[in-house]
Amino acid sequence: MSAVAIALVAFGLILVSIGFGVWLRHRLPEKHLNGDSKDVIKLATALIATMSALVIALLFASTRASFEATNSQIGQLTAGVIELDRLLRDYGEEGTVLRQALRQDVAAMVRTIWPEPGAAAPSMTPSSTLEAQVIARLRHMTPNNVLQSTLQARAAAVGSALAQIQLTLYAHPTDSMSKPFVFVLVLWLCFIFCTFAMSSDANRTLLTVLFFCALSAASAIYLILELGQPFDGLMQVPSAPLRHALPPL
């Protein structure tokens, strides 16, 4: 399920829990909602609310840091590809063939990391990495002078770093959030909102406030799930810099 679908399901479950709390308000005896029982209910709700707020804050911070790290890796990959292309250009005529291969590899890399909607992502094999396609051929080039030898060594180092980043991105999970974990978090939120609705007589103001609070909680879950999927959804890492990093020969 997508992040939007999960957030909508969570929102719907929270609304159902609010309705269940309103129903319980009229079904339970009054003595169950007053006195010591009311104090215990408040303490239990505060405990679960504190746990939920802490978990949401930690999850948001973790997924945000992971998203920024992935975005930084894409920036490093783009800069490395541009540098490698310039090194091959300065190498001379023999480097032109590798520049063409580099463009093909970058296009295949973009299709693998950002697959088109509804299309299966190309499988990543050891022979499809930059190291296998470009760097291996670069190592077999024979420099004619000191300048070409220096450019070849630098290009091999840059290419090896790019291949490492590429493998790291391929190994990134499509969804870093555990579904049972999200289910437990939604269960806590349902309990909290059910208790809120049960603690007071329903009126328009109360229901309106609970509605927007439920929407805010579902939005927080959506943001966490979106940040955990940096190459999918509405908040994905942009592919335009890498797509347009190399001008045509």
Backbone as numpy.savetxt, mean C-alpha at the origin, in Angstrom:
# Nx Ny Nz CAx CAy CAz Cx Cy Cz
-10.83 -8.83 -1.90 -11.67 -7.64 -1.90 -10.80 -6.40 -1.90
-11.25 -5.38 -2.57 -10.51 -4.12 -2.62 -10.68 -3.37 -1.31
-9.85 -2.34 -1.14 -9.91 -1.54 0.08 -11.26 -0.83 0.19
-11.79 -0.38 -0.94 -13.10 0.30 -0.93 -14.20 -0.66 -0.48
-14.17 -1.89 -1.00 -15.20 -2.87 -0.64 -15.13 -3.22 0.84
-13.90 -3.43 1.35 -13.76 -3.77 2.77 -14.23 -2.62 3.65
-13.89 -1.38 3.26 -14.32 -0.22 4.04 -15.85 -0.09 4.03
-16.47 -0.35 2.88 -17.93 -0.28 2.81 -18.58 -1.37 3.65
-18.02 -2.56 3.63 -18.54 -3.64 4.47 -18.41 -3.28 5.94
-17.25 -2.72 6.33 -17.05 -2.29 7.71 -18.06 -1.21 8.10
-18.28 -0.27 7.20 -19.25 0.80 7.46 -20.65 0.23 7.64
-21.02 -0.72 6.79 -22.33 -1.34 6.91 -22.49 -2.12 8.21
-21.45 -2.85 8.62 -21.52 -3.60 9.87 -21.63 -2.67 11.07
-20.92 -1.55 11.02 -21.00 -0.60 12.13 -22.40 0.01 12.21
-22.99 0.32 11.05 -24.37 0.84 11.06 -25.35 -0.19 11.61
-25.13 -1.45 11.26 -25.99 -2.51 11.79 -25.84 -2.60 13.31
-24.61 -2.46 13.79 -24.39 -2.51 15.24 -25.05 -1.32 15.93
-25.08 -0.17 15.27 -25.79 0.98 15.84 -27.28 0.69 15.93
-27.84 0.13 14.87 -29.25 -0.23 14.90 -29.54 -1.28 15.97
-28.62 -2.22 16.13 -28.81 -3.24 17.17 -28.76 -2.61 18.56
-27.89 -1.62 18.74 -27.81 -0.93 20.02 -29.09 -0.16 20.33
-29.67 0.48 19.31 -30.94 1.19 19.50 -32.04 0.21 19.88
-32.02 -0.96 19.24 -33.03 -1.98 19.54 -32.86 -2.49 20.97
-31.61 -2.72 21.40 -31.36 -3.19 22.76 -31.79 -2.16 23.80
-31.68 -0.88 23.45 -32.05 0.19 24.38 -33.50 0.04 24.81
-34.36 -0.39 23.91 -35.79 -0.51 24.21 -36.15 -1.89 24.72
-35.26 -2.85 24.63 -35.55 -4.21 25.04 -35.02 -4.54 26.43
-33.89 -3.97 26.79 -33.29 -4.29 28.08 -34.02 -3.58 29.21
-34.08 -4.22 30.37 -34.67 -3.54 31.53 -33.86 -2.30 31.90
-34.53 -1.31 32.44 -33.88 -0.04 32.75 -32.76 -0.21 33.77
-32.91 -1.18 34.69 -31.89 -1.36 35.72 -30.57 -1.88 35.13
-30.61 -2.47 33.92 -29.39 -2.94 33.27 -28.56 -1.80 32.67
-29.16 -0.64 32.54 -28.48 0.49 31.90 -28.24 1.65 32.86
-28.50 1.46 34.14 -28.30 2.51 35.13 -27.41 2.00 36.26
-26.98 2.91 37.10 -26.23 2.55 38.28 -24.87 1.95 37.96
-24.54 0.89 38.69 -23.24 0.24 38.53 -23.08 -0.37 37.15
-24.16 -0.87 36.58 -24.08 -1.47 35.25 -23.64 -0.44 34.22
-24.16 0.77 34.32 -23.78 1.82 33.38 -22.32 2.18 33.52
-21.81 2.22 34.75 -20.39 2.54 34.96 -19.50 1.46 34.37
-19.88 0.20 34.59 -19.08 -0.90 34.04 -19.10 -0.86 32.52
-20.26 -0.58 31.94 -20.36 -0.49 30.48 -19.46 0.61 29.95
-19.43 1.75 30.63 -18.58 2.86 30.20 -17.10 2.48 30.27
-16.71 1.80 31.35 -15.31 1.40 31.50 -14.91 0.39 30.42
-15.78 -0.59 30.16 -15.48 -1.60 29.15 -15.39 -0.97 27.76
-16.31 -0.04 27.48 -16.28 0.64 26.18 -15.03 1.50 26.04
-14.64 2.17 27.11 -13.44 3.00 27.07 -12.20 2.14 26.84
-12.16 0.95 27.44 -11.03 0.06 27.24 -10.91 -0.37 25.78
-12.02 -0.83 25.21 -12.00 -1.28 23.81 -11.73 -0.10 22.87
-12.29 1.07 23.19 -12.06 2.25 22.35 -10.59 2.66 22.37
-9.96 2.58 23.54 -8.53 2.91 23.63 -7.70 1.92 22.83
-8.00 0.64 22.95 -7.29 -0.38 22.18 -7.46 -0.14 20.69
-8.68 0.15 20.26 -8.93 0.37 18.83 -8.19 1.59 18.32
-8.22 2.69 19.09 -7.52 3.90 18.67 -6.02 3.66 18.57
-5.48 2.91 19.53 -4.04 2.63 19.50 -3.67 1.77 18.29
-4.48 0.76 18.03 -4.21 -0.12 16.89 -4.31 0.64 15.57
-5.33 1.46 15.43 -5.50 2.23 14.19 -4.32 3.19 14.00
-3.89 3.85 15.07 -2.76 4.78 14.96 -1.48 4.04 14.57
-1.22 2.89 15.19 -0.02 2.12 14.87 -0.06 1.58 13.44
-1.23 1.10 13.03 -1.35 0.58 11.67 -1.16 1.68 10.64
-1.74 2.84 10.91 -1.60 3.94 9.96 -0.14 4.39 9.86
0.54 4.49 11.00 1.95 4.88 10.98 2.80 3.85 10.25
2.52 2.57 10.48 3.31 1.50 9.85 3.10 1.47 8.34
1.83 1.50 7.91 1.55 1.45 6.48 2.01 2.72 5.77
1.93 3.85 6.45 2.41 5.10 5.86 3.93 5.05 5.64
4.65 4.53 6.64 6.11 4.41 6.50 6.47 3.45 5.37
5.72 2.33 5.27 5.98 1.37 4.20 5.68 1.98 2.83
4.61 2.76 2.73 4.25 3.42 1.48 5.33 4.41 1.06
5.81 5.20 2.02 6.86 6.18 1.71 8.16 5.48 1.31
8.48 4.36 1.97 9.69 3.62 1.61 9.59 3.07 0.19
8.43 2.55 -0.18 8.23 2.04 -1.53 8.32 3.17 -2.55
7.73 4.31 -2.22 7.80 5.47 -3.11 9.25 5.92 -3.30
10.03 5.86 -2.22 11.44 6.22 -2.31 12.21 5.23 -3.19
11.87 3.96 -3.10 12.53 2.96 -3.94 12.22 3.19 -5.42
10.99 3.59 -5.71 10.65 3.90 -7.10 11.45 5.10 -7.58
11.65 6.10 -6.71 12.48 7.24 -7.08 13.92 6.84 -7.34
14.46 5.97 -6.48 15.83 5.49 -6.69 15.93 4.68 -7.98
14.91 3.88 -8.25 14.91 3.08 -9.47 14.89 3.97 -10.70
14.07 5.01 -10.67 13.98 5.93 -11.80 15.30 6.66 -12.02
15.90 7.17 -10.93 17.18 7.87 -11.05 18.27 6.93 -11.56
18.27 5.69 -11.07 19.27 4.73 -11.52 19.14 4.38 -12.99
17.90 4.24 -13.47 17.67 3.93 -14.88 18.18 5.07 -15.76
17.90 6.31 -15.35 18.38 7.46 -16.12 19.91 7.50 -16.14
20.52 7.26 -14.99 21.99 7.27 -14.94 22.58 6.16 -15.80
21.99 4.98 -15.75 22.50 3.86 -16.56 22.37 4.17 -18.05
21.26 4.78 -18.43 21.09 5.15 -19.84 22.15 6.15 -20.29
22.47 7.12 -19.43 23.48 8.12 -19.80 24.87 7.50 -19.87
25.15 6.56 -18.98 26.44 5.87 -19.04 26.59 5.08 -20.34
25.52 4.41 -20.73 25.57 3.65 -21.98 25.68 4.57 -23.19
25.05 5.73 -23.09 25.16 6.70 -24.20 26.59 7.20 -24.34
27.21 7.49 -23.20 28.59 7.97 -23.25 29.58 6.89 -23.65
29.18 5.63 -23.51 30.08 4.53 -23.83 30.40 4.49 -25.32
29.40 4.85 -26.12 29.65 4.85 -27.56 28.63 4.01 -28.31
29.00 3.64 -29.53 28.08 2.92 -30.41 27.67 1.58 -29.83
28.58 0.89 -29.16 28.26 -0.41 -28.60 27.21 -0.32 -27.49
27.17 0.83 -26.82 26.19 1.00 -25.77 24.79 1.30 -26.27
24.64 1.67 -27.55 23.32 1.97 -28.11 22.42 0.75 -28.10
22.99 -0.41 -28.41 22.20 -1.65 -28.41 21.67 -1.94 -27.01
22.50 -1.72 -26.01 22.07 -1.96 -24.64 21.04 -0.92 -24.19
21.13 0.29 -24.72 20.12 1.30 -24.39 18.75 0.87 -24.90
18.70 0.29 -26.07 17.44 -0.22 -26.60 16.91 -1.36 -25.72
17.81 -2.26 -25.32 17.39 -3.35 -24.43 16.91 -2.81 -23.08
17.56 -1.75 -22.60 17.17 -1.14 -21.34 15.75 -0.59 -21.42
15.40 0.03 -22.52 14.05 0.56 -22.68 13.01 -0.56 -22.69
13.33 -1.66 -23.33 12.42 -2.79 -23.34 12.25 -3.37 -21.93
13.35 -3.44 -21.20 13.28 -3.98 -19.84 12.49 -3.07 -18.91
12.67 -1.76 -19.05 11.93 -0.82 -18.21 10.43 -0.90 -18.50
10.07 -1.01 -19.78 8.65 -1.14 -20.13 8.05 -2.42 -19.54
8.81 -3.53 -19.62 8.33 -4.78 -19.03 8.24 -4.67 -17.51
9.18 -3.96 -16.91 9.17 -3.78 -15.46 7.93 -3.01 -15.02
7.59 -1.96 -15.75 6.41 -1.17 -15.40 5.14 -2.01 -15.52
5.05 -2.82 -16.56 3.87 -3.68 -16.72 3.77 -4.71 -15.61
4.91 -5.14 -15.07 4.89 -6.14 -14.01 4.52 -5.51 -12.67
5.08 -4.34 -12.37 4.80 -3.70 -11.09 3.42 -3.08 -11.06
3.02 -2.44 -12.17 1.69 -1.83 -12.26 0.90 -2.53 -13.37
0.35 -3.70 -13.13 -0.40 -4.40 -14.18 -1.66 -3.63 -14.55
-2.04 -3.73 -15.81 -3.25 -3.07 -16.27 -4.48 -3.68 -15.60
-5.52 -2.88 -15.32 -6.73 -3.42 -14.69 -7.34 -4.54 -15.53
-7.59 -5.66 -14.88 -8.18 -6.80 -15.56 -7.20 -7.67 -16.29
-5.93 -7.29 -16.33 -4.91 -8.07 -17.02 -4.02 -8.75 -16.01
-3.60 -9.96 -16.32 -2.71 -10.71 -15.44 -1.32 -10.11 -15.49
-0.70 -9.97 -14.34 0.65 -9.40 -14.27 1.65 -10.39 -14.84
2.61 -9.93 -15.67 3.63 -10.83 -16.19 4.43 -11.43 -15.05
4.76 -12.71 -15.19 5.52 -13.38 -14.15 6.96 -12.92 -14.18
7.56 -12.80 -12.99 8.94 -12.36 -12.87 9.81 -13.59 -12.72
10.77 -13.75 -13.62 11.71 -14.85 -13.59 13.12 -14.27 -13.52
14.10 -15.07 -13.10 15.46 -14.55 -13.03 15.97 -13.99 -14.34
15.46 -14.50 -15.47 15.94 -14.02 -16.76 15.27 -12.73 -17.20
14.29 -12.26 -16.41 13.56 -11.06 -16.81 14.03 -9.81 -16.08
15.02 -9.94 -15.20 15.49 -8.79 -14.45 16.49 -8.00 -15.27
16.73 -6.76 -14.81 17.72 -5.93 -15.48 19.10 -6.58 -15.44
19.39 -7.26 -14.35 20.71 -7.87 -14.22 20.93 -8.91 -15.31
19.88 -9.71 -15.62 20.04 -10.75 -16.62 20.02 -10.19 -18.03
19.20 -9.17 -18.28 19.02 -8.67 -19.63 20.08 -7.65 -20.04
20.46 -6.78 -19.17 21.37 -5.69 -19.53 22.74 -5.88 -18.91
22.77 -6.14 -17.60 24.05 -6.19 -16.91 24.91 -7.35 -17.41
24.29 -8.50 -17.65 25.07 -9.65 -18.14 25.70 -9.33 -19.49
24.95 -8.64 -20.35 25.51 -8.26 -21.66 26.55 -7.16 -21.51
26.37 -6.30 -20.52 27.33 -5.24 -20.29 28.68 -5.79 -19.86
28.66 -6.86 -19.07 29.90 -7.45 -18.58 30.73 -8.10 -19.69
30.05 -8.44 -20.80 30.77 -9.08 -21.90 31.31 -8.07 -22.91
31.05 -6.79 -22.67 31.58 -5.77 -23.57 33.08 -5.60 -23.34
33.80 -5.29 -24.41 35.26 -5.13 -24.33 35.60 -3.66 -24.48
36.02 -3.00 -23.39 36.38 -1.58 -23.48 37.62 -1.37 -24.36
37.60 -0.28 -25.09 38.73 0.05 -25.97 39.69 1.05 -25.35
39.26 1.70 -24.26 40.12 2.68 -23.62 39.76 2.78 -22.15
40.48 3.62 -21.45 40.26 3.77 -20.01 38.89 4.35 -19.70
38.43 5.30 -20.53 37.12 5.91 -20.31 36.01 4.86 -20.40
36.05 4.03 -21.42 35.03 3.00 -21.57 35.11 1.98 -20.44
36.32 1.69 -19.97 36.46 0.77 -18.85 35.82 1.34 -17.59
36.02 2.64 -17.37 35.42 3.29 -16.20 33.89 3.32 -16.31
33.40 3.66 -17.51 31.95 3.69 -17.72 31.34 2.31 -17.56
32.02 1.28 -18.03 31.51 -0.08 -17.90 31.42 -0.50 -16.44
32.44 -0.19 -15.66 32.42 -0.54 -14.24 31.30 0.18 -13.50
31.14 1.47 -13.78 30.07 2.24 -13.12 28.70 1.74 -13.56
28.53 1.44 -14.84 27.24 0.95 -15.33 26.90 -0.40 -14.71
27.90 -1.26 -14.54 27.65 -2.56 -13.91 27.21 -2.39 -12.46
27.83 -1.44 -11.73 27.45 -1.19 -10.34 26.03 -0.63 -10.25
25.71 0.33 -11.13 24.36 0.91 -11.13 23.33 -0.16 -11.49
23.64 -0.97 -12.49 22.70 -2.01 -12.90 22.46 -3.04 -11.82
23.49 -3.42 -11.09 23.32 -4.38 -10.00 22.42 -3.80 -8.90
22.60 -2.50 -8.60 21.74 -1.86 -7.60 20.29 -1.80 -8.08
20.10 -1.54 -9.37 18.74 -1.51 -9.92 18.09 -2.88 -9.85
18.86 -3.92 -10.16 18.32 -5.26 -10.11 17.89 -5.63 -8.69
18.66 -5.17 -7.68 18.30 -5.45 -6.30 17.00 -4.74 -5.92
16.87 -3.48 -6.32 15.63 -2.76 -6.04 14.46 -3.41 -6.75
14.67 -3.82 -7.97 13.61 -4.46 -8.75 13.12 -5.74 -8.07
14.03 -6.57 -7.61 13.64 -7.80 -6.92 12.90 -7.50 -5.62
13.32 -6.43 -4.93 12.63 -6.04 -3.69 11.19 -5.62 -3.98
10.99 -4.88 -5.06 9.64 -4.45 -5.41 8.78 -5.62 -5.84
9.35 -6.56 -6.56 8.60 -7.74 -6.98 8.19 -8.59 -5.78
9.03 -8.58 -4.74 8.74 -9.38 -3.56 7.74 -8.71 -2.63
7.39 -7.45 -2.91 6.45 -6.73 -2.06 5.08 -7.39 -2.15
4.45 -7.74 -1.01 3.14 -8.39 -1.06 2.08 -7.46 -1.63
1.13 -8.04 -2.37 0.06 -7.23 -2.96 -0.85 -6.63 -1.90
-0.91 -7.28 -0.74 -1.74 -6.77 0.35 -1.05 -7.12 1.66
-0.46 -6.12 2.31 0.31 -6.35 3.53 -0.55 -6.43 4.79
-1.86 -6.22 4.68 -2.74 -6.27 5.83 -3.37 -7.65 5.96
-3.36 -8.17 7.17 -3.97 -9.47 7.43 -5.48 -9.30 7.56
-6.23 -10.10 6.81 -7.69 -9.99 6.85 -8.27 -10.33 8.22
-7.80 -11.38 8.93 -8.32 -11.60 10.29 -8.07 -10.43 11.22
-6.94 -9.74 11.04 -6.63 -8.58 11.86 -7.66 -7.48 11.63
-7.99 -7.24 10.37 -8.99 -6.23 10.04 -10.36 -6.65 10.59
-10.67 -7.94 10.52 -11.95 -8.42 11.04 -12.07 -8.15 12.54
-11.01 -8.41 13.29 -11.04 -8.16 14.74 -11.21 -6.66 15.02
-10.53 -5.83 14.24 -10.66 -4.38 14.43 -12.09 -3.92 14.17
-12.70 -4.42 13.11 -14.09 -4.07 12.81 -15.02 -4.58 13.91
-14.72 -5.76 14.44 -15.53 -6.31 15.54 -15.47 -5.40 16.76
-14.29 -4.90 17.08 -14.17 -3.95 18.19 -14.99 -2.69 17.94
-14.91 -2.17 16.73 -15.65 -0.95 16.41 -17.16 -1.17 16.49
-17.61 -2.34 16.05 -19.04 -2.65 16.14 -19.49 -2.69 17.60
-18.68 -3.27 18.45 -19.02 -3.30 19.88 -19.10 -1.89 20.46
-18.14 -1.06 20.09 -18.11 0.31 20.62 -19.36 1.08 20.21
-19.71 1.04 18.91 -20.85 1.82 18.44 -22.17 1.23 18.93
-22.22 -0.07 19.10 -23.43 -0.67 19.67 -23.64 -0.17 21.10
-22.56 -0.09 21.85 -22.65 0.41 23.23 -23.04 1.88 23.27
-22.49 2.66 22.34 -22.86 4.08 22.27 -24.36 4.24 22.02
-24.88 3.49 21.05 -26.30 3.60 20.72 -27.19 3.08 21.84
-26.68 2.13 22.60 -27.47 1.52 23.67 -27.51 2.39 24.93
-26.56 3.32 25.04 -26.42 4.08 26.29 -27.34 5.28 26.39
-28.02 5.64 25.29 -28.87 6.82 25.32 -30.06 6.61 24.39
-31.14 7.31 24.70 -32.31 7.23 23.83 -31.97 7.80 22.45
-32.45 7.13 21.42 -32.13 7.54 20.05 -32.86 8.83 19.70
-32.15 9.75 19.06 -32.74 10.97 18.49 -31.94 11.33 17.25
-32.39 12.32 16.53 -31.75 12.66 15.27 -30.31 13.10 15.45
-30.08 13.89 16.49 -28.71 14.37 16.72 -27.77 13.21 17.03
-28.21 12.31 17.92 -27.38 11.17 18.29 -27.09 10.29 17.08
-28.13 9.98 16.31 -27.94 9.10 15.15 -27.06 9.76 14.09
-27.19 11.07 13.94 -26.35 11.77 12.96 -24.88 11.73 13.37
-24.64 11.98 14.66 -23.26 11.94 15.15 -22.68 10.54 15.01
-23.45 9.52 15.37 -22.97 8.14 15.25 -22.72 7.77 13.79
-23.57 8.27 12.89 -23.39 7.98 11.46 -22.05 8.52 10.96
-21.75 9.77 11.28 -20.49 10.36 10.80 -19.28 9.77 11.53
-19.45 9.37 12.77 -18.36 8.69 13.46 -18.09 7.33 12.82
-19.14 6.62 12.44 -18.97 5.33 11.76 -18.31 5.53 10.41
-18.70 6.59 9.70 -18.07 6.90 8.41 -16.59 7.21 8.59
-16.26 7.93 9.65 -14.85 8.25 9.92 -14.05 6.99 10.24
-14.63 6.09 11.03 -13.93 4.85 11.36 -13.70 3.99 10.12
-14.72 3.89 9.25 -14.56 3.13 8.01 -13.54 3.80 7.10
-13.50 5.12 7.10 -12.51 5.83 6.28 -11.09 5.56 6.77
-10.92 5.47 8.09 -9.59 5.15 8.63 -9.14 3.76 8.19
-10.07 2.80 8.20 -9.74 1.45 7.73 -9.39 1.48 6.25
-10.13 2.28 5.49 -9.83 2.40 4.05 -8.44 2.96 3.81
-8.07 4.00 4.54 -6.75 4.61 4.36 -5.65 3.62 4.70
-5.83 2.85 5.77 -4.82 1.87 6.16 -4.65 0.81 5.08
-5.78 0.30 4.55 -5.72 -0.72 3.51 -5.13 -0.17 2.22
-5.45 1.07 1.88 -4.92 1.67 0.66 -3.41 1.86 0.75
-2.94 2.32 1.88 -1.50 2.53 2.05 -0.75 1.20 2.06
-1.44 0.12 2.42 -0.82 -1.20 2.40 -0.75 -1.82 1.02
-1.34 -1.15 0.00 -1.30 -1.63 -1.38 -0.73 -0.51 -2.25
0.59 -0.32 -2.24 1.18 0.85 -2.93 1.08 0.79 -4.45
0.79 -0.37 -5.03 0.74 -0.48 -6.49 -0.68 -0.80 -6.98
-1.67 -0.53 -6.14 -3.05 -0.79 -6.53 -3.95 0.21 -5.81
-5.13 0.43 -6.35 -6.09 1.30 -5.70 -5.95 2.76 -6.12
-6.60 3.63 -5.34 -6.64 5.05 -5.67 -5.41 5.81 -5.20
-4.70 5.30 -4.21 -3.55 6.01 -3.63 -2.25 5.29 -3.94
-2.13 4.74 -5.12 -0.94 3.98 -5.46 0.24 4.89 -5.81
1.43 4.32 -5.70 2.64 5.04 -6.08 2.58 5.30 -7.58
2.78 6.55 -8.04 2.65 6.85 -9.48 3.73 6.15 -10.30
3.34 5.70 -11.47 4.28 5.03 -12.38 4.79 5.96 -13.47
4.22 7.17 -13.57 4.59 8.08 -14.65 6.09 8.43 -14.66
6.73 8.69 -13.50 8.17 9.02 -13.56 9.00 7.92 -14.20
8.72 6.67 -13.87 9.50 5.57 -14.45 9.12 5.31 -15.89
7.84 5.49 -16.22 7.39 5.28 -17.60 8.05 6.25 -18.57
8.23 7.50 -18.12 8.76 8.54 -18.99 10.21 8.90 -18.64
10.91 8.00 -17.94 12.28 8.30 -17.53 13.22 8.32 -18.73
12.99 7.45 -19.70 13.90 7.33 -20.85 13.23 7.86 -22.10
13.80 8.89 -22.72 13.26 9.38 -23.99 13.59 8.38 -25.11
12.83 8.41 -26.20 13.13 7.49 -27.30 14.49 7.79 -27.92
15.14 6.73 -28.41 16.44 6.90 -29.06 16.30 7.64 -30.38
